[in-house]
Amino acid sequence: MAGDLMGKAADWAFTKRFRRGGFDWRASRLASERIAEALAEIHAVARHDPLHAADGAVRLLVKLSPALEQVDSSSGALGSAARAAVDALVPVIAHAPADGTVREKWLEQMFAAIQDDDPPYLELLDERWGELCATQEVASRWADRLKDLVQHVHAERRRGRHAFTRSESACYSALFAAGRQDELIALIGSNPRPMWNDLLWVGRCSVARGEIDEAIAFMTKAVNPWTPMAGLARFAEGVLLQAGRRVEAYEKYALEANRATTYLATFRLLSKKYPEIDADRLLTDLIATTPGEESKWFATAKTLKRFDLAMQLAWKSPCDPKTLIRAARDNVAKNPAFAAEVALAALYWICQGRGYELTSLDVQMAYRFATEAGLALGQSERVALRIQTMLKPMTREVRWVRERLNLPASSEAGRS
């Protein structure tokens, strides 16, 4: 089996791209694209040859950090791509039909890569070590191998000395997969300063014993100022869903636990996870999580065609004028009532000094779409009066807007 895999090693296209130092300082985007291409290549092979795919997955993980070592990852995008790769490849390796010799070779290669992982792109691999072992027997062997070192590190910490090992999370994961929960809890208890991710293993042990509420209570008490944002919510939601307690998971933890890169993506993530929750209720619940910033959900409400709600949100709190102007532009003909209201809101927030890098064109477009929509509604005078009211104050921002519209100074200036 091992010989067959060696013969196929040259088949992988991605190996030519992931050479040590193969990506330069500015190649974050290119590296992320190459990771996605490698994942696609591995998943395509997995459909007909899961063993070969797993071997490719190991090769990619081993090459990842050396290939990316020179890349500027300050934006976080590359780190996210690497974490997603680890998350996707662990099941490929764990479920592969590998014999003991092949799997042990894989584990040794990945363990060495973890020790040399700098920058740390393989952090999630440590915590999934038990899964990678695939069997309780293999996991128990690795736990025995790593436990003495971890105990020594904890002893040094109890003496007030700085001590560190990259084997800690892998050891915890192996003990958990081996079913040695009492040893795992005791080992974590010997650490005078356990981190949140360490304490999660104690919570998982309680969950494995069916002690759901006790696990959540323990993790709740463990929260401190250094706890990762939404860490408790993600843990509690996960174990409640696993236990079939969906209503409780949603009402207590889901809104905090699930945050995507955009507000619309957050809505869609939760909608997919909780299809039983009515869309209007879900959106209302999400809006309530951002008091004072309700307008951030404007684009989501508009996309979902909740136009009345979107109009309310446009005025509820400061909203990006450019977003409102685009929404007005797209709806002047098909929904002039909505277009008029959001165009007026855009003009209002510009007059309040809100928005970034606004130009004369932005002001003129907001004015134009408001007046065009008002005309379509037969409410030109009403819209004009609302604009006139907005432009009465003699603030610096309003004077700037009037100048952009080529309007004379407010009559209030002459009376002052």
C-alpha positions in Angstrom: 0.0 0.0 0.0 2.8 2.4 0.9 4.6 1.6 -2.3 1.5 2.3 -4.4 1.1 5.7 -2.8 4.8 6.6 -3.4 4.2 5.8 -7.1 1.3 8.2 -7.2 3.0 11.0 -5.4 4.0 12.8 -8.6 0.4 12.9 -9.7 -0.4 15.9 -7.5 -0.3 19.2 -9.4 -0.3 21.3 -6.2 3.0 20.0 -5.0 4.8 22.1 -7.6 3.2 25.3 -6.3 3.8 24.6 -2.5 7.6 24.8 -2.3 9.3 26.3 0.7 9.2 30.0 0.3 7.2 29.6 -2.9 5.0 32.6 -2.2 6.4 36.1 -1.7 5.4 38.9 0.8 2.5 40.2 -1.3 1.1 36.8 -2.5 -1.6 36.4 0.2 -4.4 36.4 -2.4 -2.6 34.1 -4.8 -1.7 31.7 -1.9 -5.4 31.6 -0.9 -6.3 30.7 -4.5 -3.7 28.0 -4.7 -5.0 26.5 -1.4 -8.5 26.4 -2.9 -7.2 24.8 -6.0 -5.3 22.1 -4.0 -8.5 21.4 -2.0 -10.5 21.0 -5.2 -7.9 18.6 -6.6 -7.8 16.5 -3.5 -11.6 16.3 -3.2 -11.9 15.3 -6.8 -9.6 12.4 -6.2 -11.3 11.4 -3.0 -14.5 10.5 -4.9 -12.8 7.5 -6.5 -9.6 6.9 -4.5 -9.9 8.0 -0.9 -6.6 6.5 0.1 -4.6 8.5 -2.5 -6.7 11.6 -1.6 -5.7 11.3 2.1 -2.0 10.9 1.1 -2.4 14.1 -0.9 -4.0 15.8 2.0 -1.1 15.0 4.2 1.4 16.2 1.6 -0.5 19.6 1.4 -0.6 20.0 5.2 3.1 19.3 5.5 4.0 21.7 2.7 1.6 24.5 3.8 3.6 26.4 6.5 7.0 26.3 4.7 5.4 27.5 1.5 3.6 30.4 3.2 6.4 31.5 5.6 7.2 34.7 3.7 3.7 35.9 3.0 2.2 38.9 4.7 -0.8 37.4 6.5 -1.8 40.5 8.4 -5.2 40.8 6.7 -6.3 37.5 8.2 -7.5 36.1 4.8 -4.7 33.7 4.4 -5.0 32.4 7.9 -8.7 31.8 7.3 -7.9 29.9 4.1 -5.4 27.8 5.9 -7.7 27.0 8.8 -10.5 26.1 6.3 -8.0 23.8 4.6 -7.2 22.0 7.8 -10.9 21.7 8.7 -11.6 20.2 5.2 -8.7 17.8 5.1 -8.9 16.2 8.5 -12.0 14.1 7.6 -10.3 13.0 4.4 -7.3 11.7 6.3 -9.3 10.3 9.2 -11.7 8.3 7.1 -9.2 6.9 4.6 -8.9 3.1 4.5 -5.2 3.2 5.5 -3.4 0.3 7.2 -1.5 0.9 10.4 1.9 1.4 8.7 0.6 4.1 6.3 -1.4 5.9 9.0 1.6 6.0 11.4 3.7 7.4 8.6 1.1 10.1 8.0 0.9 10.9 11.7 4.7 11.2 12.0 4.9 13.6 9.0 2.1 15.8 10.3 3.5 15.8 13.9 6.8 17.0 12.6 5.1 19.7 10.6 3.2 20.9 13.7 6.5 21.2 15.6 7.9 23.4 12.8 4.7 25.3 12.1 5.8 28.9 11.9 3.8 31.0 11.2 1.2 28.8 12.9 -1.1 27.8 10.1 -1.7 24.2 11.4 -3.0 25.1 14.9 -6.3 23.3 14.3 -4.5 20.1 13.4 -3.3 19.7 17.0 -6.9 19.7 18.3 -8.0 17.2 15.7 -5.2 14.7 16.5 -7.5 12.1 18.0 -9.6 12.1 14.8 -6.5 11.7 12.7 -5.5 8.6 14.7 -8.7 7.0 13.5 -8.8 4.3 16.2 -8.8 4.2 20.0 -5.7 2.0 19.9 -3.7 4.4 17.8 -5.0 7.4 19.8 -4.0 5.7 23.1 -0.5 5.0 21.8 0.0 8.7 20.9 -1.4 9.8 24.3 1.1 7.6 26.1 3.9 9.1 23.9 2.9 12.7 24.6 1.6 12.6 28.1 5.0 12.6 30.0 6.2 15.7 28.1 2.9 17.6 28.9 3.1 16.6 32.6 6.7 17.9 32.7 5.6 21.2 31.1 2.8 21.6 33.7 5.2 20.8 36.5 7.5 23.6 35.3 4.7 26.0 35.2 3.7 25.2 38.7 7.2 26.1 39.7 6.7 29.5 38.1 8.8 28.8 35.1 7.9 29.5 31.5 7.4 26.2 29.7 5.7 25.4 26.4 5.1 22.5 24.0 3.2 22.2 20.8 2.2 18.7 21.9 -0.3 19.8 24.5 -3.4 20.0 22.4 -2.5 16.9 20.4 -2.1 15.0 23.7 -5.5 16.2 25.0 -7.2 15.2 21.7 -5.6 11.8 21.7 -6.6 11.1 25.3 -10.2 12.1 24.5 -10.3 9.9 21.4 -8.9 7.0 23.4 -11.7 7.3 25.9 -9.3 8.2 28.7 -11.5 11.0 30.0 -10.5 10.9 33.7 -6.8 11.1 32.8 -7.5 14.0 30.5 -9.4 16.0 33.1 -6.6 15.3 35.7 -3.9 16.3 33.2 -5.6 19.7 32.4 -6.2 20.2 36.2 -2.4 19.9 36.7 -1.9 23.0 34.5 -1.9 26.1 36.8 -3.0 28.4 33.9 -5.2 26.4 31.5 -6.3 28.3 28.4 -9.9 28.4 27.2 -9.2 25.8 24.5 -7.7 23.5 27.1 -10.8 23.8 29.3 -13.0 23.0 26.3 -11.7 19.4 26.6 -13.2 19.2 30.2 -16.5 20.4 28.8 -16.3 17.8 26.0 -15.7 15.1 28.6 -18.9 16.1 30.4 -20.8 16.1 27.2 -19.5 12.6 26.4 -20.9 11.4 29.7 -24.3 12.9 28.8 -23.8 15.8 31.3 -24.9 18.6 28.9 -26.1 21.2 31.5 -23.1 20.5 33.7 -20.7 21.0 30.7 -22.3 24.4 29.8 -22.3 25.5 33.5 -18.6 24.6 33.8 -17.6 26.5 30.6 -19.8 29.5 31.7 -17.7 29.7 34.9 -14.5 29.5 32.9 -15.3 32.6 30.9 -12.8 35.4 31.6 -11.6 38.6 29.8 -9.3 36.5 27.5 -12.0 34.1 26.4 -12.3 34.1 22.6 -15.3 36.2 21.4 -18.4 34.0 21.3 -16.4 31.0 22.5 -19.0 30.0 25.1 -21.9 30.5 22.7 -20.3 28.3 20.1 -19.6 25.5 22.6 -23.1 25.7 24.2 -24.9 25.9 20.9 -23.0 22.9 19.5 -23.7 20.6 22.4 -27.4 21.6 22.7 -27.8 20.9 18.9 -26.1 17.6 19.4 -28.5 16.8 22.2 -31.5 17.8 20.0 -32.4 20.8 22.1 -32.8 23.2 19.1 -35.1 25.7 20.6 -32.8 26.3 23.6 -29.8 26.4 21.3 -31.3 29.1 19.1 -32.8 31.3 21.8 -29.8 31.3 24.2 -26.7 31.0 22.0 -27.2 30.9 18.2 -27.3 34.7 17.5 -24.0 35.2 19.3 -22.3 32.0 18.1 -22.9 32.5 14.3 -21.3 35.5 12.8 -20.2 35.6 9.1 -18.2 38.2 7.2 -21.3 40.2 6.2 -24.7 40.7 7.9 -26.5 39.1 5.0 -24.2 36.1 5.2 -24.9 35.9 8.9 -28.6 35.8 8.2 -28.2 33.1 5.6 -25.9 31.0 7.9 -28.5 31.0 10.6 -31.4 30.5 8.2 -29.7 27.4 6.9 -28.9 26.1 10.4 -32.4 26.8 11.8 -34.8 26.4 8.9 -37.7 26.1 11.4 -37.2 29.7 12.5 -39.4 32.1 10.5 -37.3 34.5 8.3 -39.0 37.6 9.7 -38.5 36.5 13.3 -34.8 35.7 12.6 -34.2 39.1 11.0 -36.0 40.8 13.9 -33.9 38.9 16.4 -30.7 39.7 14.6 -31.5 43.4 14.4 -32.0 43.4 18.2 -28.4 42.3 18.7 -27.1 45.6 17.3 -28.8 48.3 19.4 -27.9 51.7 18.0 -26.6 50.2 14.8 -29.9 48.7 13.4 -29.2 50.2 10.0 -26.5 47.7 9.4 -29.2 45.2 8.6 -30.7 47.5 5.9 -29.1 45.6 3.0 -30.2 42.3 4.4 -33.8 43.5 4.7 -33.7 44.9 1.2 -32.3 41.7 -0.3 -35.1 39.7 1.5 -37.6 42.2 0.0 -38.7 43.3 3.4 -39.0 46.9 2.0 -41.1 48.4 4.8 -38.6 47.2 7.4 -35.6 48.3 5.2 -37.1 51.8 5.0 -37.4 51.9 8.8 -33.8 50.7 9.2 -32.6 53.4 6.8 -33.7 56.0 9.3 -33.3 54.1 12.6 -29.5 54.7 13.0 -26.8 56.2 10.8 -26.7 54.3 7.5 -24.0 54.4 4.8 -25.3 56.9 2.2 -23.7 55.1 -0.7 -25.6 51.9 0.2 -28.8 53.8 0.3 -28.1 55.6 -3.0 -27.5 52.3 -4.8 -30.8 50.9 -3.3 -32.7 53.9 -4.5 -31.1 53.7 -8.0 -32.1 50.1 -8.4 -35.8 50.7 -7.3 -36.8 54.1 -8.8 -38.8 52.4 -11.6 -40.1 49.2 -9.9 -40.6 50.5 -6.3 -40.6 54.3 -6.2 -42.0 54.5 -2.7 -39.0 52.6 -1.4 -36.6 54.5 -3.6 -37.9 57.9 -2.5 -37.6 57.0 1.2 -34.1 55.6 1.0 -32.8 58.4 -1.2 -34.2 60.9 1.3 -32.5 59.0 4.1 -29.2 59.1 2.1 -29.5 62.8 1.8 -30.3 63.2 5.5 -27.3 61.2 6.6 -25.1 63.1 4.3 -26.4 66.3 5.9 -25.6 64.8 9.3 -22.0 64.3 8.3 -22.2 60.5 7.9 -20.5 58.4 5.2 -17.0 58.1 3.9 -15.3 59.7 0.8 -18.5 61.2 -0.4 -18.4 63.3 -3.6 -20.6 65.8 -5.4 -22.0 62.9 -7.5 -23.2 61.1 -4.4 -25.2 64.2 -3.2 -26.6 64.8 -6.7 -27.6 61.2 -7.2 -29.4 61.1 -3.8 -31.3 64.3 -4.7 -32.1 63.1 -8.2 -33.4 59.7 -7.2 -35.5 61.2 -4.5 -37.1 63.7 -6.9 -37.6 61.1 -9.7 -39.2 58.7 -7.3 -41.4 61.5 -5.9 -42.5 62.4 -9.4 -43.4 58.7 -10.1 -45.5 58.7 -7.0 -47.2 61.9 -7.7 -45.7 63.4 -4.6 -43.1 65.8 -6.0 -44.2 68.7 -3.7 -44.0 66.5 -0.6 -40.6 65.2 -1.4 -39.3 68.7 -2.2 -40.6 70.0 1.1 -38.8 67.2 3.0 -35.6 68.1 1.2 -36.1 71.7 1.9 -36.5 71.0 5.6 -33.3 68.9 5.6 -31.3 71.8 4.0 -32.5 74.5 6.5 -29.9 74.1 9.3 -26.7 76.2 8.7 -24.3 73.5 9.6 -21.0 73.0 7.8 -22.3 69.7 6.3 -25.6 71.2 5.1 -23.7 74.1 3.5 -21.5 71.6 1.7 -24.6 69.7 0.4 -26.2 72.9 -0.8 -23.1 73.9 -2.7 -22.9 70.5 -4.3 -26.5 71.0 -5.5 -25.9 74.6 -6.6 -28.6 75.8 -4.3 -28.4 79.3 -2.8 -27.6 79.7 0.9 -30.5 79.0 3.3 -32.8 81.9 3.9 -32.1 81.4 7.6 -28.6 82.7 6.9 -30.0 86.0 5.9 -32.1 86.4 9.0 -29.2 85.5 11.3 
